[in-house]
Amino acid sequence: SQAAEKTMQWQDGYSGIKMPLYAEWTPFDLTVRDVLARPKENEKNTGFLPVERAWIDQVIDEGYIDVFRYLNPDAKEKYSYWDMKTFARDRNVGWRIDYFFATPGTVRLVTKARILDQIMGSDHCPIDLVIG
C-alpha cells in the first residue's frame, strides 16, 4: 500500500544512524507483553506485523533506548492505546505504541517517563517525559 511504502521510506532514512554505546549502558529486551496485551491474537494486525517488529528491534539494536522501560523496568500492563470499538480500555487490553526513544547519553538526563493512562478522551493516552 502507499501508506506502507511511505512508512518504509521513513524507516529507511533512520537505518544508517549509529549511536555510540556507553560502557555503563546495558541493553534489555522488550518482551512481547511489554508491547501489547494479547500478542497471539494480533500477529497479523497492523502495528504488530513482523516487518514492524523487526523495525523496532533495529531501532533498539542501533542503540536507542526505550525511555519508559529504562526508567520503569518493573511496570506491567502499561499501555497507551486501546481499541474503542471493543471497549478495551475498560479491561486494559491495550497496546504500548507511543514511545520516547533516546540515545544512551541523553537518557541519563531524563528524570521521569510516564504513561498517563488515567487521562481519557481518545483511544490513546498521553505519555510524558521530564528532563532535568
JOWOUR-V186599 format. One record per helix or strand of 3 or more residues. SS is the DSSP state (H for helix, E for strand). FROM is the first residue (numbers start at 1). TO is the last residue. Records with the same first field share a line. If there is no record, write none. Layout:
SS = FROM-TO, FROM-TO
This chain:
H = 2-14, 32-35, 40-42, 50-61, 67-71, 88-91, 104-107
E = 110-115, 127-131
